[in-house]
Every structure is written in structure tokens, then in C-alpha cells.
Amino acid sequence: MSNPNNKNLKPNSTFDRAGGSTANSNKELGKVYVWELPIRIFHWVNAISIVILIITGIYIGNPFVGSPIPEEAYYSNLMGLVRYIHFFTAFVFTANLIYRLYWAFKGNQYAKTNPLKASFWNGVWQTLKYYLFLPNKKQHTVGHNKLAELSYLIFIGIGSIIMVFTGYYLFFEPQFESKLGGFFSHFGVIFGGDSFTIRSVHHLVAWGFVIFVVVHLYMVFREDWLSRNGTTSSIITGYKTEKVKDSGDKGHKSEGGKSA
């Protein structure tokens, strides 16, 4: 169906919901620096670490590859190698998490979040209604929307902390004689108090990360496809295509129409 206003349209014009050209508004678009270099480094180190930890963790829990010829473990210690990779990556993952916590205070506005504000939870609710196709007042955001921020707080924040403390408990068990081992031994009570329960918590949260990764990838590609703002490439370049004058996330119009 042709657009009645298609005369004298400029190349690459887009259309609003009423069918009108947004070519003029496109003049306001520009590159907005969103993700600083430390955030991009954290993202990729974290992503690679999670993938390695998931694969090696699955193998440790259920070895699906073994030596084709039964022999002494000394000659084919695949489990030992996988455990070494898992533990080394866990150290990198932990250091990277501490680095991100520091940048939550040091970084720009897009690196920060505050779940203690009422506006944060209102944004979560409006965004949730937006994805459920309900009337809402979801505000356009240059960085993460509030629902995305909440998911990162739960999985990348709380989830990572649980994985770190349960993981190091299992790493030092049963040799808790060292100061560091003794420190992590105290957290055993918080996560169940016995080896089986702590291992189960570690395992279940790991599968939560698997689900998070799948949903995260879907939402990133979905946002990039619908908004055409370079969401996917922004985690490499740091830049998104947005209205430059609105780069502060203030003054944006609602995306979901009138609220019920």
C-alpha cells in the first residue's frame, strides 16, 4: 500500500504510525556515546567468561567426553584440565565483577542504576506493560530500559555474587585451613550448610545464566531490528544512533501510548 505523502521524500526516510515521513526528524539523529570503554571491556570479558564457565561446568557435573582407552589418569587427565580452566576463568570472572562494581560509581550515567528510587520501579512496571502489549507510559531510553537494568541487577549482580561465593566454597572444600578458605567456609551456612545443597545452588544459578544469555541475545537483536539505532554494534563502538539533544534520557515521548 503506497503512502499518500510519498512525494518528494528523501532517501532513507522512515514513517511514523500515522504514515507520515520522519525525514525531518532524522536530521536530529547523531552518534551518541553511550558505552564507555571500561563497560565494553567488562561486557566482553564477562560474556567470554560465562560461556567458558558454563561449558566447563557442565563437563565437571557430567563428563561427556573421556579417554577412548582406559588408562591411568596421569596420561589423560582431561577432568583435571577442565577443572583448571574452570577455576582460572572463575578468578577472571571475579576480578571483572569487582571492576564493574567500581565503574558503577566512576562511569557515566549509562553505567549506573539506582533501584532505591520510585522512578526505577515505575519504569520497570511501564516497560513490562509495554512488552505485554498493554497501555503504558514507557519512556524511550538511550541506555538500558529499567526492566533490562533490573535483569542485570538480578543475574549479573546477585546471580554472579551467588556463583562466586558458592564456587569458592566448593573450590576450597574440604581444605578450609587457609585464611581465604576459612573466609569462604562461613558462607556455607547461607547457601544450605552442606556440600550437596551448595553444589545444587551453584548448578541451578548456572542454568539461570544460560536462560539469561538466550533472552539477552534475543532482546538485543530485537531492539536493534525495531529501533535501527545500532544497539548490537554499540557494545563494540560505544555509540548509538539517537536524537542527540535527547541523549540525557530526559524529555522523551512515551512509546506505548496513553496509560489505562
C-alpha positions as CSV (number, residue, x, y, z in Angstrom):
1,M,0.0,0.0,0.0
2,S,1.5,3.3,-1.1
3,N,1.9,6.2,1.3
4,P,-0.2,9.3,0.3
5,N,2.7,11.5,1.4
6,N,5.3,9.8,-0.7
7,K,6.0,12.8,-3.0
8,N,9.4,14.4,-2.6
9,L,10.5,12.0,0.1
10,K,14.2,11.9,0.8
11,P,16.2,8.7,0.6
12,N,16.1,6.5,3.8
13,S,13.0,8.2,5.1
14,T,11.1,6.3,7.7
15,F,7.4,6.6,8.6
16,D,5.6,7.2,11.9
17,R,2.5,5.3,12.9
18,A,0.2,7.7,11.1
19,G,2.2,7.1,7.8
20,G,3.9,10.5,7.8
21,S,7.6,10.8,6.9
22,T,10.1,11.3,9.6
23,A,12.8,12.6,7.3
24,N,12.9,15.9,9.0
25,S,13.3,14.3,12.5
26,N,16.1,12.2,11.1
27,K,18.2,15.4,10.8
28,E,18.3,15.4,14.6
29,L,19.8,12.0,14.7
30,G,23.5,11.6,15.5
31,K,26.1,9.4,17.2
32,V,25.7,9.4,21.0
33,Y,28.5,8.0,23.1
34,V,26.7,5.5,25.4
35,W,29.0,2.6,26.5
36,E,32.4,3.7,27.7
37,L,35.5,1.6,27.0
38,P,35.6,0.1,30.5
39,I,32.0,-1.0,30.2
40,R,32.7,-2.6,26.8
41,I,35.7,-4.4,28.1
42,F,33.7,-5.7,31.1
43,H,30.9,-6.9,28.8
44,W,33.1,-9.0,26.6
45,V,35.3,-10.4,29.4
46,N,32.1,-11.3,31.3
47,A,30.5,-12.8,28.2
48,I,33.5,-15.0,27.3
49,S,34.0,-16.0,31.0
50,I,30.3,-17.0,31.3
51,V,30.5,-19.2,28.2
52,I,33.7,-20.9,29.3
53,L,32.3,-21.4,32.8
54,I,29.1,-22.9,31.5
55,I,30.8,-25.3,29.2
56,T,33.4,-26.5,31.7
57,G,30.8,-26.5,34.5
58,I,28.6,-28.8,32.5
59,Y,31.5,-31.1,31.8
60,I,32.5,-31.2,35.5
61,G,29.0,-32.1,36.5
62,N,28.5,-34.7,33.8
63,P,31.7,-35.7,31.9
64,F,30.5,-36.3,28.4
65,V,34.0,-36.9,26.9
66,G,36.6,-39.4,28.3
67,S,39.7,-41.2,27.3
68,P,38.9,-43.7,24.5
69,I,41.3,-46.2,26.1
70,P,41.2,-46.9,29.8
71,E,44.5,-45.8,31.3
72,E,46.0,-44.1,34.3
73,A,44.7,-40.5,34.9
74,Y,48.3,-39.3,34.7
75,Y,48.3,-39.9,31.0
76,S,44.9,-38.4,30.2
77,N,43.8,-36.1,32.9
78,L,41.0,-34.3,31.0
79,M,38.9,-33.6,34.1
80,G,41.9,-32.0,35.7
81,L,42.5,-29.8,32.7
82,V,38.8,-28.8,32.6
83,R,38.7,-28.0,36.3
84,Y,41.9,-25.9,35.9
85,I,40.2,-23.9,33.1
86,H,37.1,-23.5,35.1
87,F,38.9,-22.2,38.2
88,F,41.2,-19.9,36.3
89,T,38.2,-18.4,34.4
90,A,36.4,-18.0,37.8
91,F,39.2,-15.9,39.0
92,V,39.0,-13.7,35.9
93,F,35.2,-13.5,36.3
94,T,35.5,-12.4,39.9
95,A,38.1,-9.7,39.2
96,N,35.9,-8.5,36.3
97,L,32.9,-8.3,38.6
98,I,34.8,-6.1,41.1
99,Y,36.0,-3.9,38.3
100,R,32.4,-3.4,37.2
101,L,31.3,-2.6,40.7
102,Y,33.9,0.2,40.8
103,W,32.8,1.5,37.4
104,A,29.2,1.7,38.7
105,F,30.4,4.7,40.7
106,K,33.0,6.0,38.4
107,G,31.3,5.7,35.0
108,N,28.8,7.9,33.1
109,Q,25.0,7.9,33.6
110,Y,24.5,4.8,31.4
111,A,26.8,2.7,33.7
112,K,24.8,3.5,36.8
113,T,21.4,2.5,38.2
114,N,19.5,3.1,41.4
115,P,16.8,0.6,42.4
116,L,16.1,2.6,45.5
117,K,14.2,5.3,43.5
118,A,10.5,5.0,43.0
119,S,11.0,6.1,39.4
120,F,13.1,3.0,38.8
121,W,10.3,0.6,39.7
122,N,7.7,2.7,37.8
123,G,10.0,2.4,34.8
124,V,10.1,-1.4,35.3
125,W,6.3,-1.6,35.5
126,Q,5.8,0.6,32.4
127,T,8.3,-1.4,30.4
128,L,6.8,-4.7,31.5
129,K,3.4,-3.4,30.3
130,Y,5.0,-2.3,27.0
131,Y,6.3,-5.9,26.3
132,L,2.9,-7.3,27.3
133,F,1.2,-5.1,24.8
134,L,-0.7,-3.2,27.5
135,P,-1.4,0.5,27.6
136,N,1.7,2.1,29.2
137,K,3.9,5.2,29.5
138,K,7.2,3.6,28.8
139,Q,9.8,6.2,28.2
140,H,12.4,5.9,25.4
141,T,15.9,5.4,26.9
142,V,19.3,5.7,25.2
143,G,20.9,3.2,27.6
144,H,19.2,0.2,29.1
145,N,15.5,0.5,30.0
146,K,14.6,-0.1,33.6
147,L,13.4,-3.7,33.1
148,A,16.8,-4.5,31.5
149,E,18.6,-2.8,34.4
150,L,16.6,-5.0,36.8
151,S,17.5,-8.1,35.0
152,Y,21.2,-7.2,35.1
153,L,21.0,-6.5,38.8
154,I,19.4,-9.9,39.4
155,F,21.6,-12.0,37.1
156,I,24.9,-10.1,36.6
157,G,24.7,-8.7,40.1
158,I,23.1,-11.1,42.6
159,G,23.5,-14.1,40.4
160,S,27.2,-13.5,40.0
161,I,27.7,-13.0,43.7
162,I,26.0,-16.3,44.5
163,M,28.1,-18.1,41.9
164,V,31.3,-16.6,43.3
165,F,30.7,-17.5,47.0
166,T,29.3,-21.0,46.3
167,G,32.0,-21.6,43.7
168,Y,34.9,-20.6,46.0
169,Y,33.3,-22.7,48.8
170,L,33.4,-25.7,46.6
171,F,36.9,-24.8,45.4
172,F,38.4,-24.8,48.9
173,E,36.3,-27.7,50.3
174,P,37.3,-29.5,52.4
175,Q,40.6,-27.7,53.0
176,F,39.5,-24.6,54.8
177,E,42.7,-24.2,56.8
178,S,43.9,-21.1,54.9
179,K,42.6,-17.7,55.7
180,L,40.9,-17.3,52.4
181,G,39.4,-20.8,52.6
182,G,38.2,-20.1,56.1
183,F,36.6,-16.9,54.9
184,F,34.5,-18.7,52.3
185,S,33.7,-21.5,54.6
186,H,31.5,-19.2,56.6
187,F,29.2,-18.7,53.7
188,G,28.3,-22.4,53.6
189,V,25.5,-21.8,56.1
190,I,23.9,-19.1,54.0
191,F,23.6,-21.4,51.0
192,G,22.5,-24.6,52.7
193,G,25.2,-25.7,55.0
194,D,26.2,-28.9,53.3
195,S,28.2,-29.7,50.2
196,F,25.3,-31.2,48.2
197,T,23.0,-28.2,48.7
198,I,25.7,-25.6,47.9
199,R,26.6,-27.5,44.8
200,S,22.9,-27.7,43.8
201,V,22.5,-23.9,44.3
202,H,25.6,-23.3,42.2
203,H,24.2,-25.6,39.5
204,L,20.7,-24.1,39.4
205,V,22.0,-20.5,39.2
206,A,24.3,-21.5,36.4
207,W,21.3,-22.7,34.4
208,G,19.7,-19.3,35.2
209,F,22.7,-17.7,33.4
210,V,22.0,-19.9,30.4
211,I,18.4,-18.7,30.2
212,F,19.6,-15.1,30.8
213,V,22.1,-15.3,27.9
214,V,19.4,-16.6,25.5
215,V,16.9,-14.0,26.4
216,H,19.5,-11.2,26.4
217,L,20.6,-12.0,22.9
218,Y,17.0,-12.1,21.7
219,M,16.2,-8.7,23.2
220,V,19.4,-7.1,21.9
221,F,18.7,-8.2,18.3
222,R,15.0,-7.3,18.7
223,E,15.8,-3.8,19.8
224,D,18.4,-3.3,17.1
225,W,15.9,-4.5,14.4
226,L,13.0,-2.4,15.7
227,S,14.9,0.8,16.6
228,R,17.6,0.8,13.9
229,N,19.8,2.5,16.5
230,G,22.9,0.3,16.4
231,T,22.3,-1.5,19.7
232,T,24.3,-4.5,18.6
233,S,27.3,-2.6,17.3
234,S,27.2,-0.2,20.2
235,I,28.9,-2.7,22.5
236,I,31.8,-2.6,20.2
237,T,32.0,1.0,19.2
238,G,30.3,2.6,22.2
239,Y,28.0,4.7,20.0
240,K,24.3,4.5,19.3
241,T,22.2,6.5,16.7
242,E,19.9,8.6,18.7
243,K,18.5,12.1,18.9
244,V,21.5,14.0,20.1
245,K,19.6,16.6,22.0
246,D,17.8,13.9,24.0
247,S,20.9,11.9,24.8
248,G,20.3,12.5,28.5
249,D,17.2,10.4,28.5
250,K,15.0,13.3,29.6
251,G,12.2,14.7,27.6
252,H,11.5,11.6,25.6
253,K,7.9,10.9,24.5
254,S,6.2,7.8,25.7
255,E,6.4,4.8,23.3
256,G,3.3,2.9,24.4
257,G,0.5,5.4,24.1
258,K,-1.8,6.5,26.8
259,S,-1.9,4.7,30.1
260,A,-5.0,2.9,31.1
